[in-house]
Amino acid sequence: MAADTTTLTTDCLFARTRVQVCDALRSVVPGLPEEVVQRVDLTPTRDPFHGDMATNAAMLAAKPARRKPAEIAAELVEKLSALPEVAKAEAAGPGFVNLTLKPEVLQGVAVSILKAGDRYGRSTMGQGTRVNVEYVSANPTGPMHVGHCRGAVVGDALANLLEAAGNTVTREYYINDAGTQVVALTWATYWRYLQVIGPEISADDFSPLTPNGLQYQGEYLIPVAQSIADKHGRTLANAEGGPADPSVWFETVRREALTQMMAAIREDLEALGISHEVFASEAETLASGRVDAAIAKLDSKGLLYEGVLEPPKGKMPEDWEARPQTLFRSTEFGDDQDRALRKSDGTNTYFANDIGYHAQKAENADVLIDVLGADHGGYVSRMRAAISALTDGKTGFEVVMCQIVRVVKNGEPVRMSKRAGTFVTLRDLLDEVGRDAVRFTMLTRKADAQMEFDLDAVVAQTRDNPVFYVQYAHARCRSVLRSAETMFGADDVTPEALCSADLSNLSSDVELAVLRRLAAFPRSVEAAATAREPHRIATYCIDLASDFHALWNRGREDTTLRFLHENDRATSLAKLALVSAIAGTLRCALTILGVVPVEEMR
């Protein structure tokens, strides 16, 4: 649905023009329901030959008005042709209306960008809607790895994007510090601790002592164990330096291992340019009684019953038993089957614990968004049902799925890190190619599409590398502006000064094409935020960079398109206004992606 016309930024040409289209539609079809008017969209045309913008207004109004779309389109053409900003309006297809704007309107886009500065493209569409975006939430049992990286980048960019669209965003990390995985981490850390204090104990000898076998054998636990030994000496072992009773050491090792693993995770996230406002503890959520409170609330609504679920087909889920369990009537809220909250022995299912956590988040949010791995597909409908039931449908629940990333180098899969033991760590990836390359590359495809991260390709300085291609465009813009400062003086090429330039010289087809692209950025932000697809901003960056490089190359053959004309100050300032607007828009877009726009390429 198109955003309400009263909430959009004034520097968005599409928003301003849409207001005029909606006004014309109300005039042509008096009494048209406002909900129909609010669905009117204005999109860039694919081919400039068809104009600058196209609207579906006539098609939307046809059914409620009981008129043919072509008739309404013809009247809209007449109304819109009279607007001072419109050079031409014409009907197309089954009821579309194409608009060609006057060149001075497109030229004015550059001025709007220069005036808006770092706020260009920002919108009030979200109107302060409180959105909680939970992402990463990796088990604190090992280093961050490539599997976590994509969700981390997508979640962070999505949070930035939603803020740019006017939402109030909370970035949250759920620490899974309860359950069997933490028990396994604790035993693995204790094994490394015993190795540190000596005598040596092998994995094969220690594994039978653990509840479910020795699971984490990567070298990353050695420094954790060393710090525990430095602090506690041999007091956590028996007199011979061997395993003591767990009552002696378990809680100490668990606490210190979790603390150090979370510290390492935060360091890795910081290196990736990611920070969260909230780190929520699973253990604290369980201890607070929120899970029982959520279950009690569902019970008070008559949504729980004792029953036996049908045996599932295929893989057996953890919440199925052949005995009566406490079940939630999730099918009443769109789920495909009811779900178990308490097992036959009275203990809570994982789903019940998750409900308690999400109920906690919902207390301070209008929309909950979880960024999860693609293997969580079955999780969505049940959690949406629970949130809808708990909040009477007032809080939305959404999931963004991230597919796996396959890392390759020299055409071969990169399979493991010595430090981690079995996988490529996030730190390995950052050390290899750098933060900006990791972030931008992870956002070049839709989150739920599988991708291959080619370590050689993302550092190649070629036009086939989108990271380099976009960064090079910004660096080229900055290089032009630095040269202009030398030629004309720094004071005359500031964004504020360039707002006063005569932009009538920006009249070539290629320059107008760039201005059309710039004009579409605020709309792209709103569309990407609505779809929860930050990769659209990366695509926009690539398209704008392509437009700019094409303009640069055309200038080699056509001197009138060159940015600097030493003997023609007025023309130069007009071209520089465009260059400055391109650089500013790239900065705004890259900021959403969490990528630093470089000043020069090295």
C-alpha positions as CSV (number, residue, x, y, z in Angstrom):
1,M,0.0,0.0,0.0
2,A,1.2,3.5,-0.8
3,A,2.0,5.6,2.2
4,D,-0.4,8.2,3.4
5,T,0.2,11.5,1.6
6,T,0.4,13.5,4.8
7,T,3.4,11.6,6.2
8,L,6.0,11.8,3.4
9,T,9.0,14.0,3.2
10,T,8.9,17.2,1.1
11,D,12.2,16.3,-0.6
12,C,10.6,13.3,-2.3
13,L,9.6,14.2,-5.8
14,F,7.5,11.1,-6.1
15,A,5.6,11.9,-2.9
16,R,4.9,15.5,-4.0
17,T,3.7,14.4,-7.4
18,R,1.6,11.6,-5.9
19,V,-0.2,14.2,-3.8
20,Q,-1.1,16.0,-7.1
21,V,-2.2,12.8,-8.7
22,C,-4.5,11.9,-5.8
23,D,-6.0,15.4,-5.8
24,A,-6.7,15.0,-9.5
25,L,-8.3,11.6,-9.0
26,R,-10.6,13.0,-6.3
27,S,-11.6,15.7,-8.7
28,V,-12.2,13.2,-11.6
29,V,-14.1,10.7,-9.4
30,P,-15.9,12.7,-6.7
31,G,-16.8,10.6,-3.6
32,L,-14.2,8.0,-4.2
33,P,-13.5,6.1,-0.9
34,E,-10.3,7.4,0.7
35,E,-9.0,3.9,1.2
36,V,-8.9,3.6,-2.6
37,V,-7.1,6.9,-3.0
38,Q,-4.5,5.8,-0.5
39,R,-3.6,2.8,-2.7
40,V,-2.6,5.0,-5.6
41,D,1.0,4.4,-6.5
42,L,3.5,6.3,-8.5
43,T,6.4,4.4,-9.9
44,P,9.4,5.1,-12.1
45,T,8.9,4.1,-15.7
46,R,11.2,1.4,-17.0
47,D,11.8,3.3,-20.3
48,P,12.3,7.1,-20.3
49,F,10.6,7.1,-23.6
50,H,7.4,6.4,-21.7
51,G,8.0,9.3,-19.3
52,D,9.4,9.8,-15.8
53,M,6.5,8.3,-13.7
54,A,3.5,6.1,-14.1
55,T,0.4,5.8,-11.9
56,N,-2.2,3.1,-11.5
57,A,-4.8,5.7,-10.2
58,A,-7.4,5.1,-13.1
59,M,-7.3,1.3,-12.7
60,L,-7.8,1.5,-9.0
61,A,-10.8,3.9,-9.3
62,A,-12.5,2.0,-12.1
63,K,-14.3,-0.7,-10.1
64,P,-15.7,1.5,-7.2
65,A,-16.6,4.2,-9.7
66,R,-18.2,1.7,-12.1
67,R,-16.4,3.3,-15.0
68,K,-13.9,2.1,-17.6
69,P,-10.2,2.6,-16.6
70,A,-9.5,4.2,-20.0
71,E,-12.2,6.9,-19.4
72,I,-10.9,7.8,-16.0
73,A,-7.3,7.8,-17.4
74,A,-8.3,10.2,-20.2
75,E,-9.8,12.7,-17.7
76,L,-6.7,12.3,-15.4
77,V,-4.5,13.1,-18.4
78,E,-6.4,16.4,-18.9
79,K,-6.1,17.3,-15.3
80,L,-2.4,16.4,-14.9
81,S,-1.4,18.0,-18.2
82,A,-2.4,21.4,-16.7
83,L,0.0,21.1,-13.8
84,P,3.0,23.5,-14.2
85,E,5.4,20.7,-13.4
86,V,4.2,18.4,-16.1
87,A,5.5,18.5,-19.6
88,K,3.3,15.7,-20.9
89,A,0.7,13.3,-19.5
90,E,-0.6,10.4,-21.6
91,A,-2.7,7.3,-21.1
92,A,-1.1,3.9,-21.6
93,G,-2.1,0.3,-21.6
94,P,-5.2,-0.8,-19.7
95,G,-5.5,2.4,-17.7
96,F,-2.1,3.6,-16.6
97,V,-1.1,7.3,-16.9
98,N,2.5,8.2,-17.8
99,L,3.9,11.6,-16.7
100,T,6.8,13.4,-18.2
101,L,8.1,16.2,-16.0
102,K,9.7,19.4,-17.1
103,P,13.5,19.4,-17.0
104,E,13.5,22.1,-14.3
105,V,11.6,19.8,-12.0
106,L,14.2,17.1,-12.3
107,Q,17.0,19.6,-12.0
108,G,15.4,20.8,-8.8
109,V,16.0,17.3,-7.3
110,A,19.7,18.1,-7.0
111,V,18.9,21.2,-4.9
112,S,16.5,19.2,-2.7
113,I,19.3,16.7,-2.1
114,L,21.9,19.3,-1.3
115,K,19.5,21.0,1.2
116,A,18.5,17.8,2.8
117,G,22.1,16.6,3.3
118,D,22.4,13.4,5.4
119,R,18.6,13.3,5.8
120,Y,17.8,12.9,2.1
121,G,15.6,9.9,1.6
122,R,14.4,9.8,5.2
123,S,10.7,9.5,5.7
124,T,8.0,9.8,8.4
125,M,6.1,6.9,6.9
126,G,6.6,4.8,10.0
127,Q,5.2,7.6,12.2
128,G,7.1,6.5,15.2
129,T,5.8,2.9,15.0
130,R,7.8,0.9,17.6
131,V,9.6,-2.0,15.9
132,N,11.8,-4.5,17.8
133,V,14.3,-6.2,15.4
134,E,15.9,-9.2,17.0
135,Y,18.9,-10.5,15.1
136,V,22.0,-12.6,15.5
137,S,21.0,-14.2,18.8
138,A,23.7,-16.8,18.4
139,N,24.2,-19.4,21.1
140,P,27.2,-18.2,23.2
141,T,29.0,-21.5,22.7
142,G,31.6,-20.5,20.1
143,P,32.9,-17.7,17.9
144,M,30.6,-15.9,15.5
145,H,30.8,-17.7,12.1
146,V,29.8,-17.0,8.6
147,G,26.4,-18.6,9.2
148,H,25.7,-15.8,11.8
149,C,27.2,-13.1,9.6
150,R,24.4,-12.8,7.0
151,G,21.6,-12.5,9.6
152,A,23.7,-10.0,11.5
153,V,24.2,-7.8,8.5
154,V,20.6,-8.1,7.2
155,G,19.2,-7.4,10.7
156,D,21.4,-4.4,11.2
157,A,20.7,-2.9,7.8
158,L,16.9,-3.6,8.2
159,A,17.0,-1.7,11.6
160,N,18.8,1.2,9.9
161,L,16.3,1.1,7.0
162,L,13.2,1.1,9.3
163,E,14.7,4.1,11.2
164,A,15.2,5.9,8.0
165,A,11.5,5.3,7.2
166,G,10.4,6.9,10.4
167,N,10.0,4.0,12.8
168,T,11.3,3.9,16.3
169,V,13.6,0.8,16.4
170,T,15.0,-1.4,19.1
171,R,17.9,-3.7,18.2
172,E,17.8,-6.8,20.3
173,Y,20.0,-9.9,20.9
174,Y,18.6,-12.9,22.7
175,I,21.3,-14.7,24.7
176,N,20.5,-18.4,24.7
177,D,22.2,-18.9,28.1
178,A,19.9,-21.7,29.3
179,G,19.5,-25.3,28.1
180,T,21.6,-28.2,26.9
181,Q,23.9,-26.2,24.7
182,V,25.2,-24.1,27.6
183,V,25.6,-27.3,29.6
184,A,27.7,-28.7,26.8
185,L,29.8,-25.5,26.7
186,T,30.4,-25.6,30.4
187,W,31.7,-29.2,30.2
188,A,33.9,-28.4,27.2
189,T,35.4,-25.4,29.0
190,Y,36.1,-27.5,32.1
191,W,37.9,-30.0,29.9
192,R,40.1,-27.3,28.5
193,Y,40.6,-26.0,32.1
194,L,41.8,-29.5,33.2
195,Q,44.2,-29.5,30.2
196,V,45.6,-26.1,31.2
197,I,46.3,-27.0,34.8
198,G,47.5,-30.5,33.8
199,P,48.0,-33.4,33.7
200,E,46.8,-33.8,30.1
201,I,43.3,-35.4,29.6
202,S,42.3,-36.4,26.1
203,A,38.9,-35.7,24.6
204,D,38.3,-39.5,24.4
205,D,38.9,-39.9,28.1
206,F,36.9,-36.9,29.1
207,S,33.9,-37.3,26.9
208,P,32.3,-40.3,28.8
209,L,32.2,-38.0,31.9
210,T,29.9,-35.5,30.2
211,P,26.0,-35.7,30.0
212,N,25.9,-36.0,26.2
213,G,29.5,-36.3,25.1
214,L,32.1,-33.7,24.5
215,Q,30.6,-31.4,21.9
216,Y,32.9,-28.3,21.6
217,Q,36.5,-29.1,20.9
218,G,37.7,-26.0,19.1
219,E,40.8,-24.2,20.3
220,Y,38.9,-21.0,21.0
221,L,38.1,-22.4,24.5
222,I,41.7,-22.6,25.5
223,P,42.1,-18.9,26.4
224,V,38.8,-19.0,28.2
225,A,40.0,-21.9,30.3
226,Q,43.4,-20.2,30.9
227,S,41.7,-17.2,32.3
228,I,39.6,-19.4,34.6
229,A,42.8,-21.1,35.7
230,D,44.5,-17.8,36.3
231,K,41.7,-16.7,38.5
232,H,40.9,-19.9,40.4
233,G,44.1,-21.9,40.2
234,R,43.6,-25.6,40.8
235,T,40.6,-25.1,43.2
236,L,38.1,-26.4,40.6
237,A,39.8,-29.7,40.2
238,N,40.4,-32.6,42.6
239,A,43.6,-33.1,44.5
240,E,45.3,-34.8,41.6
241,G,44.2,-32.1,39.1
242,G,41.5,-34.3,37.6
243,P,37.8,-33.8,37.3
244,A,36.0,-32.8,40.5
245,D,32.4,-33.2,41.3
246,P,30.3,-30.7,39.2
247,S,29.0,-29.1,42.4
248,V,32.5,-27.8,42.9
249,W,33.0,-26.1,39.6
250,F,29.9,-26.2,37.3
251,E,28.3,-22.8,38.1
252,T,31.6,-21.0,38.2
253,V,32.7,-22.4,34.9
254,R,29.3,-21.8,33.3
255,R,29.2,-18.2,34.4
256,E,32.7,-17.3,33.4
257,A,32.5,-19.2,30.1
258,L,29.3,-17.4,29.1
259,T,30.7,-14.0,30.1
260,Q,33.8,-14.5,28.0
261,M,32.0,-15.9,25.0
262,M,29.5,-13.0,25.0
263,A,32.4,-10.6,25.3
264,A,34.0,-12.2,22.2
265,I,30.7,-12.1,20.3
266,R,30.3,-8.4,21.1
267,E,33.8,-7.7,19.9
268,D,33.1,-9.6,16.6
269,L,29.8,-7.7,16.2
270,E,31.6,-4.4,16.9
271,A,34.2,-5.2,14.2
272,L,31.3,-5.8,11.8
273,G,29.8,-2.4,12.8
274,I,26.9,-3.8,14.7
275,S,25.6,-2.8,18.1
276,H,22.4,-3.8,20.0
277,E,20.5,-1.7,22.5
278,V,19.2,-4.7,24.3
279,F,20.8,-8.0,25.3
280,A,18.1,-10.2,26.7
281,S,19.0,-13.3,28.8
282,E,17.0,-16.5,28.3
283,A,17.9,-17.6,31.8
284,E,16.6,-14.3,33.3
285,T,13.4,-14.5,31.2
286,L,12.8,-18.0,32.6
287,A,13.6,-17.0,36.2
288,S,11.3,-13.9,35.9
289,G,8.2,-16.0,35.6
290,R,7.2,-14.4,32.3
291,V,6.8,-17.8,30.6
292,D,4.3,-19.0,33.2
293,A,2.5,-15.6,33.0
294,A,2.1,-15.9,29.3
295,I,0.8,-19.4,29.5
296,A,-1.6,-18.3,32.2
297,K,-2.8,-15.4,30.0
298,L,-3.5,-17.8,27.2
299,D,-5.3,-20.1,29.6
300,S,-7.5,-17.2,30.8
301,K,-8.6,-16.7,27.2
302,G,-9.7,-20.3,27.0
303,L,-7.0,-21.1,24.5
304,L,-5.4,-24.1,26.3
305,Y,-6.5,-27.7,26.6
306,E,-5.2,-31.1,27.4
307,G,-4.8,-33.3,24.4
308,V,-2.6,-35.5,22.2
309,L,-1.2,-34.2,18.9
310,E,-1.5,-36.3,15.8
311,P,1.8,-38.2,15.0
312,P,3.7,-36.0,12.5
313,K,4.9,-37.1,9.2
314,G,8.6,-37.1,8.5
315,K,11.0,-35.6,11.1
316,M,9.7,-35.8,14.7
317,P,9.4,-32.4,16.4
318,E,10.4,-31.9,20.0
319,D,6.9,-30.9,21.1
320,W,5.2,-34.2,20.1
321,E,4.4,-36.9,22.6
322,A,2.0,-39.9,22.5
323,R,0.7,-38.8,25.8
324,P,-1.6,-35.8,26.8
325,Q,0.1,-32.4,26.9
326,T,-1.0,-28.9,27.4
327,L,-1.8,-27.6,24.0
328,F,-2.4,-24.1,22.6
329,R,-5.2,-23.6,20.1
330,S,-3.0,-21.9,17.6
331,T,-5.1,-23.1,14.7
332,E,-7.6,-20.4,15.7
333,F,-5.0,-17.9,14.7
334,G,-4.0,-19.2,11.4
335,D,-1.5,-22.0,12.3
336,D,-1.8,-25.4,10.6
337,Q,-2.0,-27.3,13.9
338,D,-2.3,-26.8,17.6
339,R,1.0,-26.6,19.5
340,A,2.3,-28.1,22.8
341,L,3.3,-25.7,25.6
342,R,3.8,-28.2,28.4
343,K,4.9,-31.8,28.2
344,S,3.2,-34.6,30.0
345,D,5.8,-34.3,32.9
346,G,4.7,-30.6,33.4
347,T,7.9,-29.0,31.9
348,N,7.6,-26.3,29.3
349,T,8.4,-26.9,25.7
350,Y,10.9,-24.6,23.8
351,F,8.0,-23.0,22.2
352,A,6.5,-22.0,25.5
353,N,9.8,-20.4,26.6
354,D,9.9,-18.5,23.3
355,I,6.3,-17.3,23.9
356,G,7.4,-15.9,27.2
357,Y,10.3,-14.1,25.7
358,H,8.3,-12.6,22.8
359,A,5.5,-11.5,25.2
360,Q,8.3,-9.6,27.0
361,K,9.3,-7.9,23.8
362,A,5.7,-7.1,22.8
363,E,5.3,-5.0,25.9
364,N,7.3,-2.2,24.3
365,A,6.8,-2.8,20.5
366,D,4.0,-2.5,17.9
367,V,5.8,-4.9,15.6
368,L,8.3,-7.7,16.3
369,I,10.7,-8.8,13.6
370,D,12.9,-11.9,14.0
371,V,15.8,-12.4,11.6
372,L,16.3,-16.1,11.5
373,G,18.1,-18.9,9.6
374,A,16.2,-20.6,6.8
375,D,15.7,-23.7,8.9
376,H,13.2,-21.9,11.1
377,G,10.4,-21.9,8.5
378,G,8.1,-23.9,10.6
379,Y,8.4,-21.5,13.5
380,V,6.7,-18.5,11.9
381,S,3.0,-19.5,11.9
382,R,3.0,-20.8,15.5
383,M,4.7,-17.7,16.9
384,R,2.5,-15.3,14.9
385,A,-0.5,-17.2,16.4
386,A,0.8,-16.8,19.9
387,I,1.6,-13.1,19.6
388,S,-1.8,-12.5,18.0
389,A,-3.5,-14.3,20.9
390,L,-1.5,-12.6,23.6
391,T,-1.9,-9.1,22.3
392,D,-5.4,-9.4,20.8
393,G,-3.9,-8.8,17.4
394,K,-2.4,-5.4,18.3
395,T,1.3,-6.5,17.9
396,G,2.5,-7.7,14.6
397,F,5.0,-10.5,14.2
398,E,7.2,-11.0,11.2
399,V,10.2,-13.2,10.3
400,V,13.0,-12.4,7.8
401,M,14.7,-15.7,6.7
402,C,18.4,-15.8,5.8
403,Q,19.7,-18.5,3.6
404,I,23.1,-20.1,4.0
405,V,26.2,-18.5,2.7
406,R,28.9,-20.6,0.9
407,V,32.4,-19.2,1.2
408,V,34.8,-19.9,-1.6
409,K,38.4,-19.0,-2.5
410,N,40.3,-19.9,-5.6
411,G,37.1,-21.6,-6.8
412,E,37.1,-24.0,-3.9
413,P,34.9,-24.0,-0.7
414,V,36.5,-22.6,2.4
415,R,35.5,-25.2,5.0
416,M,37.1,-24.6,8.4
417,S,39.1,-22.4,10.7
418,K,41.8,-23.9,12.9
419,R,40.7,-21.7,15.8
420,A,37.1,-22.6,15.6
421,G,37.6,-26.2,14.7
422,T,34.9,-26.8,12.0
423,F,33.8,-23.6,10.4
424,V,34.9,-20.2,9.0
425,T,34.6,-17.6,11.7
426,L,33.3,-14.1,11.2
427,R,36.7,-12.7,12.3
428,D,38.4,-14.8,9.6
429,L,36.1,-13.3,7.0
430,L,36.7,-9.7,8.3
431,D,40.4,-10.2,8.4
432,E,40.4,-11.5,4.8
433,V,38.3,-8.8,3.0
434,G,37.3,-6.1,5.5
435,R,34.1,-4.9,7.1
436,D,32.6,-2.9,4.2
437,A,33.1,-5.7,1.7
438,V,31.5,-8.2,4.0
439,R,28.5,-6.0,4.7
440,F,27.8,-4.8,1.2
441,T,28.3,-8.3,-0.4
442,M,25.9,-9.9,2.1
443,L,23.3,-7.3,1.1
444,T,23.6,-7.8,-2.7
445,R,21.0,-10.5,-2.7
446,K,17.6,-11.0,-1.1
447,A,18.1,-12.6,2.3
448,D,16.2,-15.8,1.5
449,A,18.2,-16.4,-1.6
450,Q,21.3,-18.7,-1.3
451,M,24.5,-16.9,-2.1
452,E,28.2,-17.7,-2.7
453,F,30.7,-15.4,-1.0
454,D,33.8,-15.4,-3.3
455,L,36.7,-14.1,-1.3
456,D,38.7,-13.3,-4.5
457,A,35.8,-11.4,-6.2
458,V,35.0,-9.1,-3.3
459,V,38.5,-7.6,-3.2
460,A,38.9,-7.4,-7.0
461,Q,39.0,-3.8,-8.2
462,T,36.8,-4.4,-11.2
463,R,33.4,-3.2,-12.3
464,D,32.2,-6.8,-11.7
465,N,32.7,-6.3,-8.0
466,P,29.7,-4.3,-6.7
467,V,31.5,-3.2,-3.5
468,F,34.4,-1.7,-5.5
469,Y,32.0,-0.3,-8.2
470,V,29.9,1.7,-5.7
471,Q,32.8,2.8,-3.5
472,Y,34.7,3.9,-6.7
473,A,31.7,6.0,-7.7
474,H,31.6,7.9,-4.4
475,A,35.4,8.3,-4.5
476,R,35.3,9.7,-8.0
477,C,32.6,12.2,-7.0
478,R,34.8,13.3,-4.1
479,S,37.8,13.6,-6.4
480,V,35.9,15.9,-8.8
481,L,34.8,18.1,-5.9
482,R,38.3,18.3,-4.5
483,S,39.6,19.4,-7.9
484,A,36.7,21.9,-8.1
485,E,37.8,23.4,-4.8
486,T,41.3,24.1,-6.3
487,M,39.8,25.5,-9.5
488,F,37.0,27.7,-8.1
489,G,37.6,27.9,-4.3
490,A,36.3,25.7,-1.6
491,D,33.6,28.2,-0.5
492,D,31.9,28.1,-3.9
493,V,31.5,24.3,-4.1
494,T,29.9,23.6,-0.8
495,P,26.5,22.0,-0.9
496,E,25.0,25.3,0.4
497,A,26.7,27.3,-2.3
498,L,25.8,24.9,-5.1
499,C,22.1,25.2,-4.2
500,S,22.2,28.6,-5.9
501,A,23.7,27.4,-9.2
502,D,21.8,27.7,-12.4
503,L,21.0,24.1,-13.2
504,S,19.5,24.6,-16.6
505,N,22.7,23.2,-18.1
506,L,21.8,19.8,-16.8
507,S,19.7,19.0,-19.8
508,S,21.3,16.0,-21.6
509,D,19.6,12.7,-21.6
510,V,22.3,11.1,-19.5
511,E,22.2,13.8,-16.9
512,L,18.4,13.7,-16.7
513,A,18.6,9.9,-16.3
514,V,20.8,10.4,-13.3
515,L,18.4,13.0,-11.8
516,R,15.5,10.5,-12.3
517,R,17.6,7.9,-10.4
518,L,18.3,10.4,-7.6
519,A,14.6,11.4,-7.4
520,A,13.7,7.7,-6.8
521,F,15.8,7.2,-3.7
522,P,13.3,8.3,-1.0
523,R,10.7,6.1,-2.7
524,S,13.2,3.2,-2.7
525,V,13.8,3.6,1.0
526,E,10.0,3.5,1.7
527,A,9.5,0.5,-0.6
528,A,12.5,-1.4,0.9
529,A,11.3,-0.7,4.4
530,T,7.7,-1.8,3.7
531,A,9.0,-5.0,2.1
532,R,11.6,-5.6,4.8
533,E,14.2,-5.9,2.1
534,P,17.4,-3.9,2.7
535,H,19.1,-5.5,-0.3
536,R,17.0,-3.1,-2.4
537,I,19.2,-0.3,-1.1
538,A,22.3,-2.1,-2.2
539,T,20.7,-2.6,-5.7
540,Y,19.9,1.1,-5.8
541,C,23.5,1.9,-5.0
542,I,24.7,-0.3,-7.8
543,D,22.3,1.3,-10.3
544,L,23.2,4.9,-9.2
545,A,26.9,4.0,-9.5
546,S,26.3,2.6,-12.9
547,D,24.6,5.8,-14.0
548,F,27.4,7.9,-12.7
549,H,30.2,5.9,-14.3
550,A,28.3,6.0,-17.6
551,L,28.1,9.8,-17.3
552,W,31.8,10.0,-16.5
553,N,32.6,7.8,-19.6
554,R,30.4,9.9,-21.9
555,G,32.3,12.9,-20.8
556,R,35.4,11.5,-22.4
557,E,33.8,11.6,-25.8
558,D,31.4,14.6,-25.3
559,T,33.2,17.6,-23.7
560,T,29.9,19.3,-22.8
561,L,29.2,16.5,-20.3
562,R,32.5,17.0,-18.4
563,F,32.1,18.2,-14.9
564,L,34.8,20.8,-14.9
565,H,35.1,23.7,-17.4
566,E,37.8,26.0,-16.3
567,N,36.6,28.8,-18.5
568,D,32.9,28.3,-17.9
569,R,32.2,28.7,-14.2
570,A,28.4,28.6,-14.5
571,T,28.3,25.3,-16.4
572,S,30.8,23.8,-14.0
573,L,28.8,24.8,-10.9
574,A,25.7,23.1,-12.4
575,K,27.6,19.9,-13.1
576,L,29.2,20.0,-9.6
577,A,25.7,20.4,-8.0
578,L,24.8,17.1,-9.7
579,V,28.1,15.4,-8.6
580,S,27.6,16.6,-5.1
581,A,24.0,15.3,-5.1
582,I,25.2,11.9,-6.4
583,A,27.8,11.7,-3.6
584,G,25.3,12.8,-1.0
585,T,22.7,10.2,-2.1
586,L,25.3,7.4,-2.1
587,R,26.4,8.4,1.4
588,C,22.8,8.3,2.6
589,A,22.2,4.9,1.0
590,L,25.5,3.4,2.2
591,T,24.8,4.7,5.7
592,I,21.6,2.6,5.8
593,L,23.7,-0.4,4.7
594,G,26.3,0.3,7.4
595,V,29.0,0.8,4.8
596,V,31.5,3.6,5.0
597,P,31.7,5.8,1.8
598,V,35.4,6.2,1.0
599,E,36.9,9.5,0.0
600,E,39.5,7.9,-2.3
601,M,40.4,4.4,-3.6
602,R,43.7,2.9,-2.5
